[in-house]
Amino acid sequence: MKNIVIFGAPGAGKGTQSDKLIEKYGLGHISTGDVLRNEIKNGTELGKTAKGYIDNGQLIPDELMVDILAGVYDSFGKEHKGVIFDGFPRTIPQAEALKKMLAEREHNVAAMIELFVPEDELMNRLILRGQQSGRSDDNEETIKKRLNVYHTQTSPLIDWYKSEGIHHHVEGLGTIDEIFSRIESVIDSL
């Protein structure tokens, strides 16, 4: 079983690369963004709460996210090939909670793949995505807030996963296939 944390700043290409990983390796996919957007779209209480945080460029509280993700993870059944965690964890306490949740199921994270993309490229990608998809959180002001949250709260995870011995730095520039080839090298070496 290969549980993978795909990691990077907003706009690094996590969703795009996750789709290719699912197709090639038959992995399940848990995108916190998709899960939360679904809750918001369906107008659930969780969705309403989450929307307040997201609209202000803030992170969802840990205990709320871990509970949601545990339910989604368990829905894959006991014999799955592994899951890609996309957009989670975002803080060290979340990483610790994920490790604990998986350990309770006698599972673990096999690798954390960090997609590295320079900040100016991230801004360009996110503004373009907002124009193409109409996502309300892809505007310059909110993007700057999200990148600031990433740098202050999320990037410390890189050192945490290095200390766990499962961090893999992947250059996130180039064509989608070039980037995927770099990720394949990591997965195939596990």
Secondary structure by P-SEA (a helix, b strand, c coil): ccccccccccccaaaaaaaaaaaacbbbbbbaaaaaaaaaaaccaaaaaaaaaaaacccccaaaaaaaaaaaaaaacccccbbbbccccccaaaaaaaaaaaaaacccccbbbbbcccaaaaaaaaaaaaaacccccccaaaaaaaaaaaaccccaaaaaaaaacbbbbbbccccaaaaaaaaaaaaaac
